[in-house]
Amino acid sequence: MISVQAAVLAAVIAMAELAPRPGLATLHVPVLPPARHAALDWALARGAAISGSGPFGGLILANSPTGFGARAFREGALALAIPSLLCQPPETHPHG
């Protein structure tokens, strides 16, 4: 019984970490054949911007709105948070 509870806790933590956060970068990956793009259009109408392609497909959105993850999931897509560490430009070090 404890192993089931531990698995559920691990799944909840993973989902919380992968859930898109409002205002941050999100990777939108269609899982089912893309028949509709209403969630993507909805996000773009609310201030999100496409900032590139994902490394394995999909689109990277900057400034995703609240509720985008649930809307994308209903359309057969995943919306995954991109850690801010991966979104920072590389630091440049002066050569002296």
Backbone atoms as SQL, in Angstrom:
CREATE TABLE atoms (id INTEGER PRIMARY KEY, chain TEXT, resi INTEGER, resn TEXT, atom TEXT, x REAL, y REAL, z REAL);
INSERT INTO atoms VALUES
  (1, 'A', 1, 'MET', 'N', 0.825, -1.202, 0.000),
  (2, 'A', 1, 'MET', 'CA', 0.000, 0.000, 0.000),
  (3, 'A', 1, 'MET', 'C', 0.869, 1.266, 0.000),
  (4, 'A', 2, 'ILE', 'N', 1.974, 1.219, 0.733),
  (5, 'A', 2, 'ILE', 'CA', 2.847, 2.391, 0.796),
  (6, 'A', 2, 'ILE', 'C', 3.477, 2.653, -0.562),
  (7, 'A', 3, 'SER', 'N', 3.798, 1.597, -1.310),
  (8, 'A', 3, 'SER', 'CA', 4.403, 1.798, -2.627),
  (9, 'A', 3, 'SER', 'C', 3.423, 2.464, -3.591),
  (10, 'A', 4, 'VAL', 'N', 2.134, 2.158, -3.469),
  (11, 'A', 4, 'VAL', 'CA', 1.127, 2.804, -4.311),
  (12, 'A', 4, 'VAL', 'C', 1.026, 4.290, -3.960),
  (13, 'A', 5, 'GLN', 'N', 1.042, 4.593, -2.680),
  (14, 'A', 5, 'GLN', 'CA', 0.983, 5.979, -2.239),
  (15, 'A', 5, 'GLN', 'C', 2.228, 6.745, -2.686),
  (16, 'A', 6, 'ALA', 'N', 3.374, 6.106, -2.621),
  (17, 'A', 6, 'ALA', 'CA', 4.611, 6.748, -3.071),
  (18, 'A', 6, 'ALA', 'C', 4.561, 7.008, -4.575),
  (19, 'A', 7, 'ALA', 'N', 4.013, 6.069, -5.343),
  (20, 'A', 7, 'ALA', 'CA', 3.896, 6.253, -6.795),
  (21, 'A', 7, 'ALA', 'C', 2.943, 7.397, -7.119),
  (22, 'A', 8, 'VAL', 'N', 1.843, 7.485, -6.402),
  (23, 'A', 8, 'VAL', 'CA', 0.885, 8.576, -6.620),
  (24, 'A', 8, 'VAL', 'C', 1.527, 9.912, -6.263),
  (25, 'A', 9, 'LEU', 'N', 2.246, 9.960, -5.161),
  (26, 'A', 9, 'LEU', 'CA', 2.925, 11.191, -4.763),
  (27, 'A', 9, 'LEU', 'C', 3.959, 11.601, -5.812),
  (28, 'A', 10, 'ALA', 'N', 4.725, 10.652, -6.321),
  (29, 'A', 10, 'ALA', 'CA', 5.717, 10.956, -7.357),
  (30, 'A', 10, 'ALA', 'C', 5.038, 11.475, -8.614),
  (31, 'A', 11, 'ALA', 'N', 3.908, 10.895, -8.996),
  (32, 'A', 11, 'ALA', 'CA', 3.182, 11.351, -10.186),
  (33, 'A', 11, 'ALA', 'C', 2.653, 12.769, -9.985),
  (34, 'A', 12, 'VAL', 'N', 2.130, 13.066, -8.816),
  (35, 'A', 12, 'VAL', 'CA', 1.604, 14.410, -8.537),
  (36, 'A', 12, 'VAL', 'C', 2.726, 15.441, -8.580),
  (37, 'A', 13, 'ILE', 'N', 3.870, 15.113, -7.996),
  (38, 'A', 13, 'ILE', 'CA', 5.005, 16.041, -8.002),
  (39, 'A', 13, 'ILE', 'C', 5.496, 16.268, -9.429),
  (40, 'A', 14, 'ALA', 'N', 5.596, 15.188, -10.211),
  (41, 'A', 14, 'ALA', 'CA', 6.038, 15.320, -11.604),
  (42, 'A', 14, 'ALA', 'C', 5.075, 16.186, -12.403),
  (43, 'A', 15, 'MET', 'N', 3.775, 15.979, -12.212),
  (44, 'A', 15, 'MET', 'CA', 2.782, 16.779, -12.933),
  (45, 'A', 15, 'MET', 'C', 2.863, 18.242, -12.524),
  (46, 'A', 16, 'ALA', 'N', 3.098, 18.499, -11.255),
  (47, 'A', 16, 'ALA', 'CA', 3.209, 19.882, -10.786),
  (48, 'A', 16, 'ALA', 'C', 4.443, 20.557, -11.380),
  (49, 'A', 17, 'GLU', 'N', 5.520, 19.819, -11.509),
  (50, 'A', 17, 'GLU', 'CA', 6.736, 20.391, -12.077),
  (51, 'A', 17, 'GLU', 'C', 6.616, 20.610, -13.583),
  (52, 'A', 18, 'LEU', 'N', 5.866, 19.753, -14.262),
  (53, 'A', 18, 'LEU', 'CA', 5.729, 19.856, -15.711),
  (54, 'A', 18, 'LEU', 'C', 4.582, 20.754, -16.150),
  (55, 'A', 19, 'ALA', 'N', 3.711, 21.133, -15.226),
  (56, 'A', 19, 'ALA', 'CA', 2.563, 21.974, -15.576),
  (57, 'A', 19, 'ALA', 'C', 3.045, 23.360, -16.010),
  (58, 'A', 20, 'PRO', 'N', 2.484, 23.880, -17.102),
  (59, 'A', 20, 'PRO', 'CA', 2.899, 25.216, -17.541),
  (60, 'A', 20, 'PRO', 'C', 2.517, 26.280, -16.520),
  (61, 'A', 21, 'ARG', 'N', 3.381, 27.249, -16.379),
  (62, 'A', 21, 'ARG', 'CA', 3.132, 28.331, -15.440),
  (63, 'A', 21, 'ARG', 'C', 2.832, 29.606, -16.215),
  (64, 'A', 22, 'PRO', 'N', 1.817, 30.340, -15.768),
  (65, 'A', 22, 'PRO', 'CA', 1.455, 31.574, -16.472),
  (66, 'A', 22, 'PRO', 'C', 2.642, 32.516, -16.588),
  (67, 'A', 23, 'GLY', 'N', 2.825, 33.044, -17.788),
  (68, 'A', 23, 'GLY', 'CA', 3.867, 34.020, -18.023),
  (69, 'A', 23, 'GLY', 'C', 5.226, 33.440, -18.361),
  (70, 'A', 24, 'LEU', 'N', 5.386, 32.134, -18.239),
  (71, 'A', 24, 'LEU', 'CA', 6.679, 31.516, -18.520),
  (72, 'A', 24, 'LEU', 'C', 6.626, 30.732, -19.826),
  (73, 'A', 25, 'ALA', 'N', 7.769, 30.214, -20.222),
  (74, 'A', 25, 'ALA', 'CA', 7.856, 29.463, -21.471),
  (75, 'A', 25, 'ALA', 'C', 7.214, 28.087, -21.328),
  (76, 'A', 26, 'THR', 'N', 6.582, 27.643, -22.401),
  (77, 'A', 26, 'THR', 'CA', 5.885, 26.363, -22.433),
  (78, 'A', 26, 'THR', 'C', 6.176, 25.674, -23.756),
  (79, 'A', 27, 'LEU', 'N', 6.366, 24.357, -23.690),
  (80, 'A', 27, 'LEU', 'CA', 6.522, 23.562, -24.895),
  (81, 'A', 27, 'LEU', 'C', 5.177, 22.932, -25.210),
  (82, 'A', 28, 'HIS', 'N', 4.634, 23.205, -26.384),
  (83, 'A', 28, 'HIS', 'CA', 3.345, 22.668, -26.840),
  (84, 'A', 28, 'HIS', 'C', 3.638, 21.550, -27.834),
  (85, 'A', 29, 'VAL', 'N', 3.294, 20.306, -27.459),
  (86, 'A', 29, 'VAL', 'CA', 3.585, 19.142, -28.295),
  (87, 'A', 29, 'VAL', 'C', 2.285, 18.423, -28.625),
  (88, 'A', 30, 'PRO', 'N', 1.856, 18.440, -29.898),
  (89, 'A', 30, 'PRO', 'CA', 0.664, 17.682, -30.282),
  (90, 'A', 30, 'PRO', 'C', 0.940, 16.183, -30.165),
  (91, 'A', 31, 'VAL', 'N', 0.052, 15.458, -29.507),
  (92, 'A', 31, 'VAL', 'CA', 0.192, 14.009, -29.359),
  (93, 'A', 31, 'VAL', 'C', -0.692, 13.308, -30.376),
  (94, 'A', 32, 'LEU', 'N', -1.903, 13.773, -30.522),
  (95, 'A', 32, 'LEU', 'CA', -2.834, 13.232, -31.508),
  (96, 'A', 32, 'LEU', 'C', -2.681, 14.018, -32.806),
  (97, 'A', 33, 'PRO', 'N', -3.140, 13.463, -33.916),
  (98, 'A', 33, 'PRO', 'CA', -3.057, 14.226, -35.170),
  (99, 'A', 33, 'PRO', 'C', -3.673, 15.612, -34.996),
  (100, 'A', 34, 'PRO', 'N', -2.955, 16.647, -35.407),
  (101, 'A', 34, 'PRO', 'CA', -3.442, 18.017, -35.165),
  (102, 'A', 34, 'PRO', 'C', -4.634, 18.371, -36.041),
  (103, 'A', 35, 'ALA', 'N', -5.803, 18.128, -35.529),
  (104, 'A', 35, 'ALA', 'CA', -7.021, 18.483, -36.243),
  (105, 'A', 35, 'ALA', 'C', -7.491, 19.880, -35.859),
  (106, 'A', 36, 'ARG', 'N', -7.179, 20.294, -34.617),
  (107, 'A', 36, 'ARG', 'CA', -7.607, 21.599, -34.126),
  (108, 'A', 36, 'ARG', 'C', -6.430, 22.323, -33.503),
  (109, 'A', 37, 'HIS', 'N', -6.474, 23.606, -33.543),
  (110, 'A', 37, 'HIS', 'CA', -5.434, 24.420, -32.916),
  (111, 'A', 37, 'HIS', 'C', -6.069, 25.493, -32.040),
  (112, 'A', 38, 'ALA', 'N', -7.247, 25.220, -31.535),
  (113, 'A', 38, 'ALA', 'CA', -7.963, 26.234, -30.763),
  (114, 'A', 38, 'ALA', 'C', -7.197, 26.657, -29.513),
  (115, 'A', 39, 'ALA', 'N', -6.563, 25.723, -28.807),
  (116, 'A', 39, 'ALA', 'CA', -5.821, 26.087, -27.593),
  (117, 'A', 39, 'ALA', 'C', -4.632, 26.972, -27.939),
  (118, 'A', 40, 'LEU', 'N', -3.947, 26.661, -29.017),
  (119, 'A', 40, 'LEU', 'CA', -2.811, 27.468, -29.443),
  (120, 'A', 40, 'LEU', 'C', -3.276, 28.859, -29.869),
  (121, 'A', 41, 'ASP', 'N', -4.350, 28.927, -30.649),
  (122, 'A', 41, 'ASP', 'CA', -4.912, 30.226, -31.046),
  (123, 'A', 41, 'ASP', 'C', -5.365, 31.020, -29.820),
  (124, 'A', 42, 'TRP', 'N', -5.966, 30.320, -28.849),
  (125, 'A', 42, 'TRP', 'CA', -6.445, 30.953, -27.624),
  (126, 'A', 42, 'TRP', 'C', -5.272, 31.565, -26.864),
  (127, 'A', 43, 'ALA', 'N', -4.163, 30.816, -26.758),
  (128, 'A', 43, 'ALA', 'CA', -2.989, 31.310, -26.033),
  (129, 'A', 43, 'ALA', 'C', -2.384, 32.520, -26.737),
  (130, 'A', 44, 'LEU', 'N', -2.298, 32.461, -28.061),
  (131, 'A', 44, 'LEU', 'CA', -1.728, 33.575, -28.816),
  (132, 'A', 44, 'LEU', 'C', -2.586, 34.835, -28.692),
  (133, 'A', 45, 'ALA', 'N', -3.896, 34.662, -28.616),
  (134, 'A', 45, 'ALA', 'CA', -4.800, 35.805, -28.462),
  (135, 'A', 45, 'ALA', 'C', -4.688, 36.437, -27.076),
  (136, 'A', 46, 'ARG', 'N', -4.097, 35.707, -26.121),
  (137, 'A', 46, 'ARG', 'CA', -3.956, 36.209, -24.753),
  (138, 'A', 46, 'ARG', 'C', -2.519, 36.571, -24.405),
  (139, 'A', 47, 'GLY', 'N', -1.722, 36.880, -25.398),
  (140, 'A', 47, 'GLY', 'CA', -0.394, 37.412, -25.141),
  (141, 'A', 47, 'GLY', 'C', 0.763, 36.446, -25.299),
  (142, 'A', 48, 'ALA', 'N', 0.491, 35.181, -25.540),
  (143, 'A', 48, 'ALA', 'CA', 1.596, 34.240, -25.770),
  (144, 'A', 48, 'ALA', 'C', 2.205, 34.534, -27.141),
  (145, 'A', 49, 'ALA', 'N', 3.442, 34.144, -27.312),
  (146, 'A', 49, 'ALA', 'CA', 4.129, 34.339, -28.584),
  (147, 'A', 49, 'ALA', 'C', 4.933, 33.087, -28.906),
  (148, 'A', 50, 'ILE', 'N', 4.929, 32.698, -30.154),
  (149, 'A', 50, 'ILE', 'CA', 5.732, 31.560, -30.575),
  (150, 'A', 50, 'ILE', 'C', 7.181, 32.023, -30.641),
  (151, 'A', 51, 'SER', 'N', 8.038, 31.319, -29.914),
  (152, 'A', 51, 'SER', 'CA', 9.438, 31.743, -29.895),
  (153, 'A', 51, 'SER', 'C', 10.373, 30.706, -30.519),
  (154, 'A', 52, 'GLY', 'N', 9.813, 29.663, -31.096),
  (155, 'A', 52, 'GLY', 'CA', 10.667, 28.694, -31.779),
  (156, 'A', 52, 'GLY', 'C', 10.049, 27.318, -31.811),
  (157, 'A', 53, 'SER', 'N', 10.803, 26.393, -32.367),
  (158, 'A', 53, 'SER', 'CA', 10.385, 24.996, -32.432),
  (159, 'A', 53, 'SER', 'C', 11.028, 24.227, -31.293),
  (160, 'A', 54, 'GLY', 'N', 10.303, 23.212, -30.830),
  (161, 'A', 54, 'GLY', 'CA', 10.845, 22.362, -29.781),
  (162, 'A', 54, 'GLY', 'C', 11.911, 21.434, -30.337),
  (163, 'A', 55, 'PRO', 'N', 12.756, 20.885, -29.478),
  (164, 'A', 55, 'PRO', 'CA', 13.839, 20.031, -29.949),
  (165, 'A', 55, 'PRO', 'C', 13.357, 18.725, -30.587),
  (166, 'A', 56, 'PHE', 'N', 12.188, 18.246, -30.204),
  (167, 'A', 56, 'PHE', 'CA', 11.646, 17.000, -30.741),
  (168, 'A', 56, 'PHE', 'C', 10.275, 17.202, -31.356),
  (169, 'A', 57, 'GLY', 'N', 10.012, 18.405, -31.844),
  (170, 'A', 57, 'GLY', 'CA', 8.709, 18.737, -32.411),
  (171, 'A', 57, 'GLY', 'C', 7.947, 19.673, -31.499),
  (172, 'A', 58, 'GLY', 'N', 6.860, 20.176, -31.989),
  (173, 'A', 58, 'GLY', 'CA', 6.058, 21.098, -31.206),
  (174, 'A', 58, 'GLY', 'C', 6.589, 22.519, -31.295),
  (175, 'A', 59, 'LEU', 'N', 5.980, 23.395, -30.527),
  (176, 'A', 59, 'LEU', 'CA', 6.334, 24.814, -30.531),
  (177, 'A', 59, 'LEU', 'C', 6.654, 25.282, -29.126),
  (178, 'A', 60, 'ILE', 'N', 7.562, 26.215, -29.029),
  (179, 'A', 60, 'ILE', 'CA', 7.869, 26.846, -27.748),
  (180, 'A', 60, 'ILE', 'C', 7.124, 28.170, -27.707),
  (181, 'A', 61, 'LEU', 'N', 6.325, 28.327, -26.652),
  (182, 'A', 61, 'LEU', 'CA', 5.568, 29.564, -26.463),
  (183, 'A', 61, 'LEU', 'C', 6.160, 30.343, -25.306),
  (184, 'A', 62, 'ALA', 'N', 6.317, 31.629, -25.500),
  (185, 'A', 62, 'ALA', 'CA', 6.715, 32.522, -24.422),
  (186, 'A', 62, 'ALA', 'C', 5.452, 33.140, -23.835),
  (187, 'A', 63, 'ASN', 'N', 5.451, 33.336, -22.528),
  (188, 'A', 63, 'ASN', 'CA', 4.349, 34.020, -21.848),
  (189, 'A', 63, 'ASN', 'C', 3.023, 33.269, -21.976),
  (190, 'A', 64, 'SER', 'N', 3.011, 31.984, -21.642),
  (191, 'A', 64, 'SER', 'CA', 1.764, 31.212, -21.761),
  (192, 'A', 64, 'SER', 'C', 0.740, 31.670, -20.727),
  (193, 'A', 65, 'PRO', 'N', -0.541, 31.711, -21.118),
  (194, 'A', 65, 'PRO', 'CA', -1.582, 32.187, -20.203),
  (195, 'A', 65, 'PRO', 'C', -2.049, 31.096, -19.237),
  (196, 'A', 66, 'THR', 'N', -2.695, 31.506, -18.176),
  (197, 'A', 66, 'THR', 'CA', -3.288, 30.581, -17.216),
  (198, 'A', 66, 'THR', 'C', -4.316, 29.704, -17.931),
  (199, 'A', 67, 'GLY', 'N', -4.291, 28.412, -17.657),
  (200, 'A', 67, 'GLY', 'CA', -5.258, 27.485, -18.235),
  (201, 'A', 67, 'GLY', 'C', -4.842, 26.867, -19.555),
  (202, 'A', 68, 'PHE', 'N', -3.668, 27.243, -20.070),
  (203, 'A', 68, 'PHE', 'CA', -3.248, 26.728, -21.368),
  (204, 'A', 68, 'PHE', 'C', -3.005, 25.218, -21.336),
  (205, 'A', 69, 'GLY', 'N', -2.445, 24.706, -20.259),
  (206, 'A', 69, 'GLY', 'CA', -2.169, 23.274, -20.160),
  (207, 'A', 69, 'GLY', 'C', -3.422, 22.435, -20.273),
  (208, 'A', 70, 'ALA', 'N', -4.472, 22.819, -19.577),
  (209, 'A', 70, 'ALA', 'CA', -5.727, 22.066, -19.615),
  (210, 'A', 70, 'ALA', 'C', -6.381, 22.155, -20.988),
  (211, 'A', 71, 'ARG', 'N', -6.356, 23.321, -21.612),
  (212, 'A', 71, 'ARG', 'CA', -6.939, 23.470, -22.949),
  (213, 'A', 71, 'ARG', 'C', -6.193, 22.616, -23.968),
  (214, 'A', 72, 'ALA', 'N', -4.877, 22.621, -23.897),
  (215, 'A', 72, 'ALA', 'CA', -4.086, 21.821, -24.834),
  (216, 'A', 72, 'ALA', 'C', -4.359, 20.334, -24.629),
  (217, 'A', 73, 'PHE', 'N', -4.456, 19.894, -23.396),
  (218, 'A', 73, 'PHE', 'CA', -4.698, 18.481, -23.094),
  (219, 'A', 73, 'PHE', 'C', -6.031, 18.017, -23.673),
  (220, 'A', 74, 'ARG', 'N', -7.057, 18.863, -23.581),
  (221, 'A', 74, 'ARG', 'CA', -8.373, 18.505, -24.132),
  (222, 'A', 74, 'ARG', 'C', -8.327, 18.338, -25.647),
  (223, 'A', 75, 'GLU', 'N', -7.345, 18.952, -26.302),
  (224, 'A', 75, 'GLU', 'CA', -7.209, 18.842, -27.754),
  (225, 'A', 75, 'GLU', 'C', -6.222, 17.758, -28.175),
  (226, 'A', 76, 'GLY', 'N', -5.694, 17.021, -27.215),
  (227, 'A', 76, 'GLY', 'CA', -4.756, 15.970, -27.557),
  (228, 'A', 76, 'GLY', 'C', -3.324, 16.443, -27.681),
  (229, 'A', 77, 'ALA', 'N', -2.957, 17.447, -26.908),
  (230, 'A', 77, 'ALA', 'CA', -1.589, 17.968, -26.923),
  (231, 'A', 77, 'ALA', 'C', -1.082, 18.068, -25.492),
  (232, 'A', 78, 'LEU', 'N', 0.210, 18.084, -25.350),
  (233, 'A', 78, 'LEU', 'CA', 0.821, 18.300, -24.043),
  (234, 'A', 78, 'LEU', 'C', 1.404, 19.700, -24.006),
  (235, 'A', 79, 'ALA', 'N', 1.232, 20.355, -22.893),
  (236, 'A', 79, 'ALA', 'CA', 1.855, 21.665, -22.659),
  (237, 'A', 79, 'ALA', 'C', 2.742, 21.485, -21.439),
  (238, 'A', 80, 'LEU', 'N', 4.049, 21.542, -21.650),
  (239, 'A', 80, 'LEU', 'CA', 5.007, 21.268, -20.592),
  (240, 'A', 80, 'LEU', 'C', 5.799, 22.518, -20.253),
  (241, 'A', 81, 'ALA', 'N', 5.977, 22.755, -18.969),
  (242, 'A', 81, 'ALA', 'CA', 6.769, 23.897, -18.525),
  (243, 'A', 81, 'ALA', 'C', 8.216, 23.712, -18.945),
  (244, 'A', 82, 'ILE', 'N', 8.830, 24.783, -19.363),
  (245, 'A', 82, 'ILE', 'CA', 10.259, 24.772, -19.667),
  (246, 'A', 82, 'ILE', 'C', 10.946, 25.471, -18.504),
  (247, 'A', 83, 'PRO', 'N', 11.867, 24.782, -17.833),
  (248, 'A', 83, 'PRO', 'CA', 12.548, 25.421, -16.695),
  (249, 'A', 83, 'PRO', 'C', 13.236, 26.706, -17.123),
  (250, 'A', 84, 'SER', 'N', 13.152, 27.725, -16.282),
  (251, 'A', 84, 'SER', 'CA', 13.729, 29.027, -16.626),
  (252, 'A', 84, 'SER', 'C', 15.233, 28.933, -16.854),
  (253, 'A', 85, 'LEU', 'N', 15.881, 27.969, -16.236),
  (254, 'A', 85, 'LEU', 'CA', 17.317, 27.776, -16.439),
  (255, 'A', 85, 'LEU', 'C', 17.631, 27.508, -17.912),
  (256, 'A', 86, 'LEU', 'N', 16.736, 26.796, -18.602),
  (257, 'A', 86, 'LEU', 'CA', 16.947, 26.489, -20.011),
  (258, 'A', 86, 'LEU', 'C', 16.579, 27.652, -20.924),
  (259, 'A', 87, 'CYS', 'N', 15.905, 28.648, -20.398),
  (260, 'A', 87, 'CYS', 'CA', 15.459, 29.774, -21.210),
  (261, 'A', 87, 'CYS', 'C', 16.387, 30.975, -21.124),
  (262, 'A', 88, 'GLN', 'N', 17.382, 30.914, -20.273),
  (263, 'A', 88, 'GLN', 'CA', 18.278, 32.049, -20.087),
  (264, 'A', 88, 'GLN', 'C', 19.337, 32.051, -21.190),
  (265, 'A', 89, 'PRO', 'N', 19.682, 33.229, -21.689),
  (266, 'A', 89, 'PRO', 'CA', 20.774, 33.283, -22.663),
  (267, 'A', 89, 'PRO', 'C', 22.087, 32.895, -21.988),
  (268, 'A', 90, 'PRO', 'N', 23.005, 32.298, -22.732),
  (269, 'A', 90, 'PRO', 'CA', 24.269, 31.917, -22.120),
  (270, 'A', 90, 'PRO', 'C', 25.054, 33.146, -21.666),
  (271, 'A', 91, 'GLU', 'N', 25.742, 32.993, -20.551),
  (272, 'A', 91, 'GLU', 'CA', 26.549, 34.095, -20.026),
  (273, 'A', 91, 'GLU', 'C', 27.813, 34.228, -20.856),
  (274, 'A', 92, 'THR', 'N', 28.215, 35.460, -21.050),
  (275, 'A', 92, 'THR', 'CA', 29.477, 35.691, -21.759),
  (276, 'A', 92, 'THR', 'C', 30.501, 36.161, -20.746),
  (277, 'A', 93, 'HIS', 'N', 31.680, 35.648, -20.853),
  (278, 'A', 93, 'HIS', 'CA', 32.760, 36.023, -19.951),
  (279, 'A', 93, 'HIS', 'C', 33.800, 36.819, -20.730),
  (280, 'A', 94, 'PRO', 'N', 34.127, 38.003, -20.253),
  (281, 'A', 94, 'PRO', 'CA', 35.147, 38.803, -20.953),
  (282, 'A', 94, 'PRO', 'C', 36.509, 38.128, -20.839),
  (283, 'A', 95, 'HIS', 'N', 37.218, 38.181, -21.906),
  (284, 'A', 95, 'HIS', 'CA', 38.578, 37.633, -21.905),
  (285, 'A', 95, 'HIS', 'C', 39.522, 38.765, -21.542),
  (286, 'A', 96, 'GLY', 'N', 40.298, 38.567, -20.514),
  (287, 'A', 96, 'GLY', 'CA', 41.105, 39.683, -20.064),
  (288, 'A', 96, 'GLY', 'C', 42.511, 39.447, -19.966);
